[in-house]
C-alpha cells in the first residue's frame, strides 16, 4: 500500500471534534476506529446537548439512523442467503406476496438491496394521515413503482420491505431474529431497538432533535426517524441504538472476513461478504450503483465527496446515518472508522449541523493516518480479493492461502497472529474478551522474542485477561520478531492522532528509544512516566493513569515483563497519548 500523503498539518481527532462542538455542529460525539487484529481505539466527546453537563462517552447509546440498514436488515438477509432461505434474484413477492400489488411482482430482492426497485425514497406519513403501523404497512405494500426498474433511487421503503421479508421467512420479529443470530453472540449487548411505549428510560441514550413536527418535544430515548417511530420504533431502515464499542465489534467482524476475532466464531462466509460489499456494475439507469445494501466509497467519489475521507480504498464499504453517524470499513487498509454524533440537535435543518459533511471525512483521514503511523507492521487481509471463488465454488489450498477464514500475515517477517475458526465450548458463545494481543507488539523489537505465555493486562476493565499461546479463544503464533534494520520510529504525536506528522509520514526521522536492558521494574515505570508525560494531552490523563497502573501490575509480577517492554516501545514512539481501549 502506498505511503499516505496529507496536504498540510494533520489535525487530531480531538481537535476536529472539539472544533465541531465549538461551532455547534453537534453537542456530542463518539468515535471508534481500528483494525481486525489488535488495535481498536474509542472515545467520547462533548455533552448530551449544548446546555447539558452530561458527558458523552464510548458507552453512550446513539440513534444510529440508517446504520440500521447495514447493522440489522442487510446482515439478516445475508444470514438467510447463506442458509438458502432466500434468493437474491427471486421476486420479493415470493416471500411477501402482498408486495406484488400494482405491478411490483417483478421487483427482486437484489433490487430492493441496491435501491433499484423503483420505490419512492420516503413518504411524510403523518402529514398523509397515516399514523399506525398497520396503515403504513398496507400503504407501502399497495404502492406502485415510481421509477423505471433499475434506476438508483435511495429508498427507505426498500429496506422497510426487506425487514418485513425477514420476518415472513423467519417467523420472528426483525429485532428478535437479529439479536439472536448476530448481536448477542457477537457481544453487542448494548445494541437494540427501542420500541415505542415499551422501553424503559436509559440515561445513556443521547438525545437527538427538538422535534417541531408532530411530537413537539426533545427526542430523548425514542427513535428520531418519523417513519420508524410510526412503525413502533422498529423498522428495517432506522430505529437501532448502539454504542461505539458495539459498532467496533461489528466492524471488526466484517473486516476480519466474517469471523469474530474475540471468539473465533464465523458469522459470514468470506464469499458472502465479497458478494454483498462489492459495488454493482454501473448501467445507464444506475451510473452510481450501491453494493447489496452497503454504500461504497467508489460510488460516493463520483460526487467528488465521500464521508470516508481521502485514504480509504476502492473496496471500502459502509453507510451514513441522518442523525450524524457513519461507519466505513476498508479491508485493503485493514481499517474501520465509526463516528456517532447527534448533529440533528437542536434542529435537523440547522446550517451548523450540516457541517457534519466536513467532519466525517476529516475524522476518517485522521484515524487512517494514526493507524498507519503505528511503529509496527499491521496485518494484511486478502478475503476481499474479487478474484477469489464465490460461494459454492471449490477453494483449493493454492487459491485460498488463509486457512480457517483469517490468517493475518505480516508483510515483513514470519510473525503471524492466527485467529482460528472454532466452535464455542459446550455450544455456548463465549463473551468477547478485551485484551492486548501479543501479536500487536510482535514486530516492535527483539525484546519481544520470548513473550509466549506472558499475561497481558486488560486496559479499561477491572479484571485481567491472560493471552497465552493457546488459550482456547485466540492462538497466538510468534515466529522471528527481529526488527528490520531500517525500521523507522515516528516523531512524537498524541491524542489519537498524527497531528505532528509531516506531509509524507514515511519520511519521518527516526528517534532512538531508551534501552530497557538492565533496568529494574521501577526504572521502567519511571522512564515510561517521563516519556509519556511529555506528549500526553491533559484530556488523556485518565488513560495515562490506567496504562501506568497496568505496567505496575506486570512489573511487580515479573520485573520487566511484556507490559514493561510495551511501555518502553509505546512511550518511545509517543503513541501512549492515544486513547488505548483495545476491543478484541
C-alpha positions as CSV (number, residue, x, y, z in Angstrom):
1,X,0.0,0.0,0.0
2,X,1.4,3.4,-1.0
3,X,2.5,5.8,1.7
4,X,-0.1,8.3,2.7
5,X,0.3,12.0,2.0
6,X,-1.7,14.8,3.6
7,X,-1.6,18.4,2.3
8,X,-0.6,20.2,5.4
9,X,-0.6,19.6,9.2
10,X,-2.8,16.7,10.2
11,X,-5.4,17.8,12.8
12,X,-6.1,15.4,15.7
13,X,-9.4,13.7,16.2
14,X,-9.8,15.6,19.4
15,X,-9.1,18.9,17.6
16,X,-11.6,18.0,14.8
17,X,-14.4,17.1,17.2
18,X,-13.8,19.8,19.7
19,X,-13.8,22.4,16.9
20,X,-17.0,20.9,15.6
21,X,-18.6,21.1,19.1
22,X,-17.5,24.7,19.5
23,X,-19.0,25.5,16.1
24,X,-22.3,23.8,17.2
25,X,-22.2,21.1,14.5
26,X,-23.2,18.7,17.3
27,X,-23.1,18.8,21.1
28,X,-21.6,15.2,21.5
29,X,-19.8,12.5,19.6
30,X,-18.1,9.2,20.0
31,X,-15.5,7.7,17.7
32,X,-14.2,4.2,17.3
33,X,-11.6,3.0,14.8
34,X,-9.0,0.3,14.4
35,X,-8.3,-2.9,12.6
36,X,-9.4,-6.5,12.8
37,X,-6.4,-7.6,14.8
38,X,-5.1,-5.9,17.9
39,X,-5.7,-2.2,17.7
40,X,-9.0,-0.5,18.5
41,X,-9.5,3.0,19.9
42,X,-12.7,4.5,21.1
43,X,-13.5,7.7,23.0
44,X,-16.4,10.1,23.7
45,X,-16.5,13.9,23.3
46,X,-18.8,16.7,24.3
47,X,-22.1,16.5,26.1
48,X,-25.7,15.3,25.5
49,X,-27.0,18.7,24.5
50,X,-25.3,22.2,24.2
51,X,-26.9,23.0,27.6
52,X,-26.2,19.7,29.3
53,X,-23.4,18.7,31.8
54,X,-23.8,15.0,31.0
55,X,-20.7,13.8,29.2
56,X,-20.9,11.7,26.0
57,X,-18.8,8.5,26.2
58,X,-17.9,5.4,24.3
59,X,-20.7,3.7,26.3
60,X,-23.3,6.2,25.3
61,X,-26.2,5.0,23.3
62,X,-26.7,6.7,19.9
63,X,-29.6,6.7,17.5
64,X,-27.6,5.3,14.5
65,X,-30.4,6.1,12.0
66,X,-29.6,4.5,8.6
67,X,-26.7,2.4,10.0
68,X,-29.7,0.2,11.0
69,X,-29.8,-0.8,7.3
70,X,-26.3,-2.4,7.4
71,X,-26.3,-3.5,11.0
72,X,-29.7,-5.2,11.0
73,X,-31.5,-5.6,7.7
74,X,-28.6,-6.4,5.4
75,X,-26.9,-8.9,7.7
76,X,-30.3,-10.6,8.3
77,X,-30.6,-11.0,4.5
78,X,-27.0,-12.3,4.4
79,X,-27.9,-14.9,7.1
80,X,-30.9,-16.1,5.1
81,X,-28.9,-16.2,1.9
82,X,-26.3,-18.4,3.4
83,X,-29.0,-20.7,4.7
84,X,-30.5,-21.0,1.3
85,X,-33.8,-19.4,2.6
86,X,-33.7,-16.5,0.1
87,X,-32.6,-16.0,-3.5
88,X,-31.3,-12.6,-4.4
89,X,-32.8,-12.6,-7.9
90,X,-36.2,-14.0,-6.9
91,X,-39.2,-11.7,-6.8
92,X,-39.7,-10.2,-3.5
93,X,-43.4,-11.1,-3.7
94,X,-42.3,-14.8,-3.4
95,X,-41.6,-14.2,0.2
96,X,-44.1,-11.3,0.8
97,X,-47.0,-11.9,-1.6
98,X,-48.8,-8.7,-0.7
99,X,-45.9,-6.7,-2.1
100,X,-46.7,-7.9,-5.6
101,X,-49.6,-5.4,-5.9
102,X,-49.6,-2.7,-8.6
103,X,-47.2,-4.4,-10.9
104,X,-44.4,-4.9,-8.4
105,X,-44.3,-8.6,-8.9
106,X,-41.2,-8.3,-11.0
107,X,-39.2,-6.5,-8.3
108,X,-36.4,-8.7,-6.9
109,X,-34.7,-8.9,-3.6
110,X,-31.5,-7.7,-5.2
111,X,-33.2,-4.6,-6.5
112,X,-34.5,-3.8,-3.0
113,X,-31.0,-4.2,-1.6
114,X,-29.4,-2.0,-4.3
115,X,-32.2,0.7,-4.2
116,X,-33.1,0.0,-7.8
117,X,-36.7,-1.3,-7.2
118,X,-38.3,1.9,-8.3
119,X,-39.8,2.7,-4.9
120,X,-40.2,6.2,-3.6
121,X,-37.5,7.5,-1.3
122,X,-39.9,8.0,1.6
123,X,-43.4,9.4,2.5
124,X,-44.4,12.0,5.1
125,X,-46.9,9.5,6.5
126,X,-48.1,11.6,9.4
127,X,-49.0,14.5,7.1
128,X,-50.8,12.0,5.0
129,X,-52.9,10.9,7.9
130,X,-51.2,7.5,8.3
131,X,-50.3,7.2,11.9
132,X,-50.4,3.5,12.7
133,X,-48.1,0.6,11.8
134,X,-51.0,-1.2,10.1
135,X,-51.9,1.8,7.9
136,X,-48.3,2.4,6.8
137,X,-47.7,-1.3,6.0
138,X,-50.9,-1.5,3.9
139,X,-49.9,1.7,2.0
140,X,-46.4,0.6,1.2
141,X,-47.4,-2.9,0.1
142,X,-50.1,-1.4,-2.2
143,X,-47.8,1.4,-3.6
144,X,-46.6,1.4,-7.2
145,X,-43.1,1.6,-8.7
146,X,-42.4,5.3,-9.3
147,X,-39.2,4.9,-11.3
148,X,-38.2,2.6,-14.1
149,X,-36.8,-0.7,-12.8
150,X,-33.0,-0.5,-12.4
151,X,-33.0,3.2,-11.6
152,X,-31.0,4.0,-8.5
153,X,-33.1,5.9,-6.0
154,X,-32.1,5.6,-2.4
155,X,-35.2,4.3,-0.7
156,X,-36.1,3.8,2.9
157,X,-39.1,1.9,1.7
158,X,-36.9,-0.8,0.1
159,X,-35.3,-1.5,3.5
160,X,-38.6,-1.5,5.3
161,X,-39.9,-4.1,2.9
162,X,-36.8,-6.2,3.3
163,X,-37.3,-6.1,7.1
164,X,-40.8,-7.5,6.6
165,X,-39.4,-10.2,4.3
166,X,-37.0,-11.3,7.0
167,X,-40.0,-11.5,9.4
168,X,-42.1,-13.5,6.9
169,X,-39.3,-16.1,6.3
170,X,-38.1,-16.5,9.9
171,X,-41.5,-16.2,11.6
172,X,-39.8,-13.9,14.1
173,X,-39.8,-10.1,14.7
174,X,-36.9,-8.5,12.9
175,X,-35.3,-7.3,16.1
176,X,-35.6,-10.7,17.8
177,X,-34.0,-12.6,14.9
178,X,-31.0,-10.2,14.5
179,X,-30.5,-10.1,18.3
180,X,-30.4,-13.9,18.5
181,X,-28.4,-14.6,15.4
182,X,-25.9,-11.7,15.4
183,X,-25.9,-9.1,18.1
184,X,-25.9,-11.2,21.2
185,X,-23.4,-13.9,20.0
186,X,-21.1,-11.1,18.8
187,X,-21.2,-9.4,22.2
188,X,-23.2,-6.4,21.1
189,X,-25.2,-6.4,24.3
190,X,-25.9,-2.6,24.2
191,X,-27.3,-2.7,20.6
192,X,-31.1,-2.8,20.4
193,X,-34.2,-1.1,19.1
194,X,-36.3,1.0,21.5
195,X,-40.0,0.1,20.7
196,X,-42.4,3.0,21.3
197,X,-44.1,2.8,24.6
198,X,-42.3,-0.5,25.6
199,X,-38.8,0.7,26.5
200,X,-37.7,2.0,29.9
201,X,-35.8,5.3,30.0
202,X,-32.0,4.8,29.8
203,X,-29.8,7.7,30.9
204,X,-27.1,6.6,28.5
205,X,-29.2,7.4,25.5
206,X,-28.1,10.6,23.7
207,X,-31.0,13.0,22.7
208,X,-31.4,14.0,19.1
209,X,-33.7,16.7,17.7
210,X,-36.1,19.1,19.4
211,X,-39.0,18.0,17.2
212,X,-41.1,20.7,15.7
213,X,-43.3,18.2,13.8
214,X,-46.0,16.1,15.3
215,X,-44.1,15.1,18.5
216,X,-43.3,18.6,19.8
217,X,-40.6,17.6,22.2
218,X,-37.0,16.8,22.7
219,X,-36.5,13.3,21.2
220,X,-34.7,11.5,24.0
221,X,-34.8,7.8,24.3
222,X,-37.0,7.4,21.2
223,X,-36.1,7.0,17.5
224,X,-35.6,10.2,15.6
225,X,-36.8,8.9,12.2
226,X,-40.6,9.7,11.9
227,X,-41.5,6.7,9.8
228,X,-39.7,4.3,12.2
229,X,-41.5,6.0,15.1
230,X,-44.9,5.5,13.5
231,X,-44.0,1.9,12.8
232,X,-43.5,1.4,16.5
233,X,-39.8,2.1,16.8
234,X,-38.6,-1.0,14.9
235,X,-38.1,-0.9,11.1
236,X,-35.6,-2.1,8.5
237,X,-34.3,1.3,7.7
238,X,-33.9,3.0,11.1
239,X,-34.5,2.7,14.8
240,X,-31.4,1.0,16.1
241,X,-29.4,2.3,19.0
242,X,-25.9,1.3,19.7
243,X,-22.6,2.3,21.3
244,X,-19.1,3.0,19.8
245,X,-17.8,-0.2,21.4
246,X,-20.5,-2.4,20.0
247,X,-20.2,-0.9,16.5
248,X,-16.5,-1.6,16.7
249,X,-17.2,-5.3,17.5
250,X,-19.4,-5.5,14.4
251,X,-17.0,-3.6,12.2
252,X,-14.0,-5.8,13.2
253,X,-16.0,-9.0,12.4
254,X,-16.8,-7.7,8.9
255,X,-13.2,-6.5,8.5
256,X,-11.9,-10.0,9.5
257,X,-13.9,-11.7,6.7
258,X,-16.9,-12.6,8.8
259,X,-15.0,-14.1,11.8
260,X,-15.3,-12.6,15.3
261,X,-11.7,-12.0,16.3
262,X,-12.6,-12.4,20.0
263,X,-14.3,-15.8,19.9
264,X,-13.2,-17.2,16.6
265,X,-16.8,-17.8,15.7
266,X,-17.7,-17.4,12.0
267,X,-20.8,-15.3,11.2
268,X,-20.5,-15.0,7.5
269,X,-18.6,-16.7,4.7
270,X,-15.9,-14.6,3.0
271,X,-17.6,-15.2,-0.3
272,X,-20.9,-13.8,1.1
273,X,-19.1,-10.7,2.3
274,X,-17.4,-10.2,-1.1
275,X,-20.8,-10.5,-2.8
276,X,-22.7,-8.1,-0.6
277,X,-19.9,-5.5,-0.3
278,X,-19.0,-5.3,-3.9
279,X,-20.4,-2.4,-5.9
280,X,-22.8,-3.5,-8.5
281,X,-21.9,-2.9,-12.2
282,X,-23.0,0.6,-13.4
283,X,-25.7,0.9,-16.0
284,X,-27.3,3.7,-17.9
285,X,-30.1,3.9,-15.4
286,X,-27.7,3.3,-12.5
287,X,-24.4,5.1,-13.1
288,X,-23.7,5.3,-9.3
289,X,-24.7,1.8,-8.1
290,X,-24.7,0.6,-4.5
291,X,-23.4,-2.7,-3.3
292,X,-26.0,-5.1,-1.9
293,X,-27.3,-2.8,0.9
294,X,-23.9,-1.3,1.6
295,X,-22.7,2.0,0.2
296,X,-19.2,2.3,-1.2
297,X,-16.5,4.9,-1.4
298,X,-16.2,4.5,-5.1
299,X,-19.9,5.3,-5.5
300,X,-19.7,8.4,-3.4
301,X,-16.4,9.5,-5.0
302,X,-18.4,10.0,-8.3
303,X,-20.0,13.0,-6.5
304,X,-16.5,14.3,-5.6
305,X,-17.2,13.6,-2.0
306,X,-17.0,10.7,0.3
307,X,-17.7,10.7,4.1
308,X,-14.9,8.1,4.3
309,X,-12.2,10.6,3.6
310,X,-9.3,10.6,1.2
311,X,-7.5,7.4,2.0
312,X,-10.0,4.6,2.0
313,X,-9.5,2.2,-0.9
314,X,-11.8,1.1,-3.8
315,X,-13.1,-1.9,-1.7
316,X,-14.2,0.2,1.3
317,X,-17.9,-0.2,2.2
318,X,-20.2,1.3,4.8
319,X,-23.0,3.8,5.3
320,X,-24.0,7.0,6.8
321,X,-26.9,7.9,9.1
322,X,-29.1,11.0,9.1
323,X,-28.6,11.8,12.8
324,X,-24.8,12.3,12.1
325,X,-23.4,8.8,12.1
326,X,-21.2,6.9,9.7
327,X,-19.3,3.6,9.5
328,X,-16.7,2.8,6.9
329,X,-14.7,-0.5,6.6
330,X,-11.7,-0.8,4.3
331,X,-10.3,-4.4,4.0
332,X,-7.5,-3.1,1.8
333,X,-6.0,-0.9,4.5
334,X,-7.4,-3.2,7.3
335,X,-9.2,-0.3,9.0
336,X,-12.6,0.7,10.1
337,X,-13.8,4.1,11.3
338,X,-17.1,4.8,13.1
339,X,-18.4,8.2,14.0
340,X,-21.5,8.7,16.1
341,X,-23.0,12.2,16.7
342,X,-26.3,13.9,17.3
343,X,-25.8,16.5,14.5
344,X,-29.6,16.9,14.2
345,X,-29.6,18.6,17.6
346,X,-31.3,21.0,18.2
347,X,-32.7,21.0,14.7
348,X,-32.1,18.8,11.6
349,X,-32.3,21.9,9.5
350,X,-29.6,24.0,11.2
351,X,-26.8,25.2,9.0
352,X,-24.2,24.4,11.6
353,X,-25.4,20.8,11.8
354,X,-24.9,20.5,8.0
355,X,-21.2,20.7,8.6
356,X,-21.2,17.1,9.5
357,X,-20.3,16.5,5.9
358,X,-16.9,18.1,6.6
359,X,-16.4,16.4,9.9
360,X,-16.9,12.8,8.7
361,X,-14.1,12.7,6.2
362,X,-11.7,14.7,8.5
363,X,-12.2,12.1,11.3
364,X,-11.7,9.2,8.8
365,X,-8.5,10.7,7.5
366,X,-7.1,11.3,11.0
367,X,-8.0,7.8,12.0
368,X,-6.3,6.2,9.0
369,X,-3.2,8.3,9.4
370,X,-2.9,7.4,13.1
371,X,-3.1,3.7,12.4
372,X,-0.6,3.9,9.5
373,X,1.8,5.7,11.8
374,X,2.0,2.9,14.4
375,X,5.6,1.6,14.8
376,X,4.9,-1.9,13.8
377,X,3.6,-3.7,10.7
378,X,-0.2,-4.3,10.8
379,X,-1.9,-7.3,9.3
380,X,-2.8,-7.6,5.6
381,X,-6.1,-9.1,4.6
382,X,-6.9,-11.0,1.5
383,X,-10.5,-12.1,1.8
384,X,-11.8,-9.2,-0.2
385,X,-10.0,-10.1,-3.3
386,X,-12.7,-10.3,-6.0
387,X,-10.6,-12.9,-7.9
388,X,-11.4,-15.5,-5.2
389,X,-14.1,-18.0,-5.9
390,X,-17.7,-17.1,-5.0
391,X,-20.0,-19.1,-2.7
392,X,-20.3,-22.7,-3.6
393,X,-17.0,-22.9,-5.5
394,X,-14.3,-25.2,-4.5
395,X,-11.4,-23.4,-2.9
396,X,-8.1,-25.3,-3.0
397,X,-5.1,-24.7,-0.9
398,X,-3.3,-22.7,-3.7
399,X,-6.2,-20.4,-4.3
400,X,-7.0,-19.8,-0.6
401,X,-3.9,-19.2,1.4
402,X,-5.9,-18.2,4.5
403,X,-7.0,-21.3,6.4
404,X,-9.8,-21.1,9.0
405,X,-11.1,-18.0,7.3
406,X,-8.5,-15.5,8.5
407,X,-4.7,-15.5,8.6
408,X,-3.3,-12.1,9.4
409,X,0.2,-12.4,7.9
410,X,2.7,-9.6,8.2
411,X,4.5,-8.2,5.2
412,X,7.9,-8.3,6.9
413,X,8.9,-11.5,8.6
414,X,7.1,-14.7,9.5
415,X,5.3,-13.4,12.7
416,X,1.6,-14.1,12.4
417,X,-1.5,-13.8,14.5
418,X,-3.9,-16.6,13.8
419,X,-7.5,-16.3,14.8
420,X,-8.8,-19.9,14.4
421,X,-12.4,-20.6,13.4
422,X,-13.6,-22.8,16.2
423,X,-16.8,-23.9,17.9
424,X,-17.6,-22.4,21.3
425,X,-17.2,-24.9,24.1
426,X,-20.3,-26.6,25.2
427,X,-22.3,-25.0,22.4
428,X,-22.2,-21.6,24.2
429,X,-20.9,-18.5,22.8
430,X,-18.1,-17.1,25.0
431,X,-18.3,-13.4,25.9
432,X,-15.8,-11.3,23.9
433,X,-12.6,-10.8,25.8
434,X,-10.8,-7.5,26.0
435,X,-7.0,-7.9,25.9
436,X,-3.8,-6.6,24.5
437,X,-2.8,-9.2,22.0
438,X,0.8,-10.3,22.0
439,X,0.7,-10.1,18.2
440,X,0.1,-6.4,18.4
441,X,3.7,-6.0,19.6
442,X,5.3,-8.9,17.8
443,X,7.1,-6.5,15.4
444,X,8.2,-4.0,17.9
445,X,11.7,-5.3,18.7
446,X,13.9,-8.2,19.7
447,X,12.9,-7.8,23.3
448,X,9.6,-9.3,22.3
449,X,11.0,-12.7,21.1
450,X,10.3,-14.5,24.3
451,X,6.9,-13.3,25.4
452,X,5.0,-16.6,24.9
453,X,2.6,-17.2,27.8
454,X,3.2,-13.8,29.4
455,X,-0.1,-12.5,30.9
456,X,-1.4,-9.3,29.4
457,X,-3.2,-6.6,31.3
458,X,-6.7,-5.7,30.3
459,X,-6.9,-2.0,29.9
460,X,-10.2,-0.1,30.6
461,X,-11.6,-3.1,32.6
462,X,-11.3,-4.1,36.3
463,X,-10.1,-7.6,35.6
464,X,-7.3,-9.2,33.6
465,X,-7.2,-11.5,30.6
466,X,-4.3,-13.8,30.1
467,X,-3.3,-14.3,26.5
468,X,-1.2,-17.4,26.2
469,X,0.0,-19.3,23.2
470,X,-3.3,-21.2,23.1
471,X,-6.0,-20.1,25.5
472,X,-8.9,-21.6,23.7
473,X,-10.1,-18.3,22.3
474,X,-7.1,-17.0,20.3
475,X,-4.0,-18.8,19.3
476,X,-1.0,-16.5,19.1
477,X,1.9,-17.7,17.0
478,X,5.1,-15.7,17.1
479,X,8.0,-16.6,14.8
480,X,11.1,-14.5,14.4
481,X,10.2,-11.0,15.5
482,X,13.6,-9.4,14.7
483,X,13.1,-5.7,14.0
484,X,14.1,-4.7,10.4
485,X,17.3,-2.6,10.3
486,X,15.6,0.2,8.6
487,X,12.6,0.3,11.0
488,X,11.5,3.9,11.5
489,X,10.1,5.4,14.6
490,X,7.8,8.3,14.0
491,X,8.0,11.7,15.8
492,X,6.0,12.3,18.9
493,X,2.3,12.7,18.5
494,X,-0.6,12.3,20.9
495,X,-4.3,12.2,21.4
496,X,-5.5,9.6,18.9
497,X,-3.9,11.4,16.0
498,X,-0.8,12.2,14.0
499,X,-1.0,16.0,14.4
500,X,2.8,16.4,14.0
501,X,3.2,14.2,11.1
502,X,4.9,15.6,8.0
503,X,3.3,15.6,4.6
504,X,4.6,12.1,4.0
505,X,5.0,10.2,7.2
506,X,7.1,7.5,5.6
507,X,10.0,10.0,5.5
508,X,9.8,10.9,9.2
509,X,13.1,11.0,11.0
510,X,14.0,8.1,13.3
511,X,14.2,8.6,17.1
512,X,16.2,6.2,19.3
513,X,14.2,4.6,22.1
514,X,15.7,4.2,25.5
515,X,17.3,0.9,26.3
516,X,15.4,-1.4,28.6
517,X,18.3,-3.8,29.2
518,X,19.4,-3.9,32.8
519,X,16.6,-1.6,34.1
520,X,14.6,-2.6,37.1
521,X,10.8,-2.6,37.1
522,X,10.7,0.7,38.9
523,X,13.1,2.2,36.3
524,X,10.8,1.1,33.5
525,X,7.8,2.7,35.2
526,X,9.8,6.0,35.8
527,X,11.1,6.0,32.2
528,X,7.5,5.3,31.0
529,X,6.1,8.2,33.0
530,X,8.7,10.7,32.0
531,X,8.5,9.9,28.3
532,X,4.7,9.9,28.1
533,X,4.1,12.9,30.2
534,X,5.9,15.0,27.6
535,X,3.4,14.1,24.9
536,X,0.1,13.1,26.6
537,X,-2.5,15.8,26.5
538,X,-4.3,16.9,29.6
539,X,-7.5,15.3,28.4
540,X,-5.8,11.9,28.3
541,X,-4.7,11.9,31.9
542,X,-7.1,9.2,32.9
543,X,-5.9,7.0,30.0
544,X,-2.3,7.6,31.1
545,X,-3.1,6.6,34.7
546,X,-4.8,3.4,33.6
547,X,-1.9,2.4,31.4
548,X,0.6,3.2,34.1
549,X,-1.3,1.0,36.6
550,X,-1.2,-1.8,34.1
551,X,2.6,-1.6,33.8
552,X,2.9,-1.5,37.6
553,X,0.9,-4.7,37.9
554,X,3.0,-6.6,35.4
555,X,6.4,-5.2,36.7
556,X,5.5,-6.2,40.2
557,X,4.8,-9.7,38.9
558,X,7.7,-10.4,36.5
559,X,10.1,-7.5,36.6
560,X,10.5,-6.2,33.1
561,X,7.6,-8.1,31.6
562,X,5.6,-7.7,28.5
563,X,3.8,-4.6,29.8
564,X,7.2,-3.1,30.7
565,X,8.5,-3.7,27.2
566,X,5.3,-2.4,25.7
567,X,5.5,0.7,27.8
568,X,9.1,1.3,26.7
569,X,8.3,1.0,23.0
570,X,4.9,2.7,23.0
571,X,6.4,5.5,25.0
572,X,9.3,5.9,22.7
573,X,7.0,6.0,19.7
574,X,4.8,8.5,21.6
575,X,1.6,6.8,20.9
576,X,0.5,6.3,24.5
577,X,-1.4,9.6,24.1
578,X,-3.9,7.6,22.1
579,X,-7.0,6.5,24.0
580,X,-6.0,2.9,24.0
581,X,-9.1,0.9,24.6
582,X,-8.4,-2.4,23.0
583,X,-11.6,-4.2,22.0
584,X,-10.9,-7.8,20.9
